[in-house]
Amino acid sequence: MSADPAPTFALWATLAAIGAWLVLGAIGLAAPRRLRFVSRVLFPLGCAVGAALAAVALAALDDAPATLVLPLGLPDLPFHVRLDALSAFFLVILGAAGCAISLFSVGYFRSSDGTAPGLVCFLYHAFLASMAAVLVADDAYLFMVAWESMALSSYFLVTTEHRIPEIRRAGFLYLLIAHLGAIAILLCFGVLQGGSGDYAFDAMRSATLAGAWPSVAFFLALFGFGAKAGLLPLHVWLPEAHPAAPSPVSALMSGVMLKTAIYGLLRVGFDLLPFHAWWWGVVALALGLLTALYGVVFAAAQTDMKRLLAYSSIENIGILVAGIGLAILFSAYGMAPLAAIAATAVCYHALNHALFKSLLFLATGSVLHATRERSLGRLGGLIHRMPWVAGCALVGTLAIAGLPPLNGFVSEWMLLQAFLFTPRLPQSFVNMLVPVLAAALVLAAALAAYVMVKFYGVVFLGQPREPGLANAHDAGRPERVALVALAAGCVALGVFPGPVIGLLEPLTVMLAGVPALAPGQGSWLLLAPISEQRASYAPLVVLVVIAAVVLLAIAAVRRLWHGRVRRAPPWDCGFPLLTPRMQDTAEGFGQPIRQVFEPFFRMERELPTPFDAAPRYSVTIGDRLWHALYLPVARAAEAAARVVGRLQQGRISVYLVYSFLTLLALLFFVR
Amino acid sequence: MAGLPLYAQLINLLAAILLLLAFAMLAQRRVLSLIDLFAAQGVALTASTAIVAWGTGQTHLWFSAALTLVLKVFVLPWILYRLIRRLDVRWDVEGMVNIPTTMLIGIVLVVFSFNLAYPISQLASTVTRSTLGIAIACVMLSFLMMITRRKAIPQVIGFLSMENGLFFAATSATYGMPMVVELGIALDVLVGMVILGVFFFQIREQFDSLDLKHLEKLKEPE
């Protein structure tokens, strides 16, 4: 520890931000029922802290790593903190998304019969602070403490409406899987310290692991962080917990908390582990793409808008893990430039997903508040009632669908470039696998676009399906500002990828050893990962061309149109009694996907017969993995409990016999 | 036995009486007689503690003896009598296992206890060490009594007499526990008795009976 880097201003500022969030939470705890104070004072302050944190971390991206030993923790076991490029980048995500979500929360939380507002404020800020602590932790002890506080605070946030049994159930499922993951992470750190007994990350970096231990550590990390991120087959909690939570909490969990799992995977995989084996990359790649496909196919079949977004989060996490796998594969073969592209794509996509998924979850929150309705079958036509929300949601939808010139396209394009540039790898079977995996990635991206068309079309377009929707109102001012800010972020990241990748350079160098863009390649206008001859992308040009085509088309129509208007009723196929309920529904729109990917689902359909007086159609989409993997485990646990339960006879004398026999046996063996 | 001093012989005699009383309690069906037997056990215990105090000059054992006399010969039997009068549960006790079988199990337990105590009493340096086996046997027999009784009050008496056995084990193996521990245990027994007395009323209010088989309903259904 001779070259111990001194703590910098940025590190102190980060710690101050964590402290400020905790103080805000404590104040909220002291005034649990004062809704106006909590929402008008504490949440805006939390928003300001988030913005400051994002700015500080952004400035610290290319600083040298700074460390500090805090006088906190157990005796002889102090907390270590460290701020390097990786931490700083994820702190930018946390700060930026946290800032927007806090601003949105100003108008969102209302008094209900669930958790009191002050308590929600405490849990919310504790959640933010613990995520920040995870990102700066530099020893396994602080990391696990922060990780578990994150899990606990988010559990209580998910169960804000704890009087509803389904929400309690969703919360328990989340807590269970979070703990499974935490055990794996703890074991992973146990392997990583390599018998030295020192749990500081510095010691782990220098520890040498022999034989199969690095692989054990990597797969424990993949399992543990995968449980938090929603990787197959540990994804089951996500579609339950996200819809159960209040919308800002869903946004925070999906936008930021899942990224802390990606951060952990990057930290263990690229920083703490000394080298990579190629087959780790293949496993992560395959698992990631499988998760992406699974998530997007299920998203296409959902009829609840928040469940749909939750499955879409699973898809995006799959893409991120696939990118990490690709980066590991390349760096295992010593192809640093390609690894750099893959790593940059992963980080870029993490940032993008934080923005557009937060945006969409917040938009669903506004819709939910305005209509009290989550089911896609009862929404529709909201673009007329909620123009601001609809406009921002449109930007988010286009971005998540991966359309140029928005940000989703940039990261998916870069990841695809990394796939397509794959030269002949030494392993022939990996060589054959890569095109297949690239095709799977494209399929997932295309299906994501399909899902988003469904989401936007059913919620915002067409006619209102229920009469009550006519009273829907647009979001309030703070909510609008938050939504517009996130949408502007999506546009900016999409139009100016060159400068963003330039900012990410220290991070890429840390992960892969070289920057993603070779010197002289690319500029603020043009993005060209390898060379301009092979592939390049100029989003600004795309934007200008799109704008020009649209303007020219409008001008042409104005010029050529004869100007005569004839108003007539639309053609109704000869059936004059059209109602808004006859529009294409979410079920109807998703039906082709349900047919094509039928083996994925476990469908229970109830079809009406022609003779039914009141025909009813219902379909429930079940998860095959839930039935194949989780229920058997649950049944086995129940069977074991039943065997143990035979001990409980309900008779005092039988219990006395137990203790008597135990006493006799102990006396007999111990003497 | 000729080499033993008089007080040691007296202690051996009292130990035998204690064991006999334990067996008598095991066989006794009537609750009132059970309380009398318990009080008699208290008398024997007081006497043996006093004799140890006299024989070895351990002055604090005099206090123990006085405590035992007050608590186990007067206070606890009086509380139990009152409870029985108030609860009106004078009926005979129906054991779960018939008496001869219980006695046979008791004999096996005594043999086991002596076998168990033998190596320990070789190590102890006190003159009263040979009674350790009897003390353990008393604990075991009281435990057996708790197991075989259906009603709540005999179980409590079994519990109290188990404490007697432990106390006797402590005096015989190490000349008594430190005073603080003894005071603590005495207080525990008294408080435990009061709490159990309250429970008796609650149980009877709930089930109209002190038969513990009614408590089986409290078990979670299959």
Interface residues (C-beta under 8 A of the other chain):
Chain A: G645 Q648 Q649 G650 R651 I652 S653 L656 V657 F660 L663 L664 L667 F668 R671
Chain B: M96 F112 L116 P119 I120 F143 L144 M146 I147 T148 R149 R150 Q155 L212 K213 L215 E216 K217 L218 K219 E220
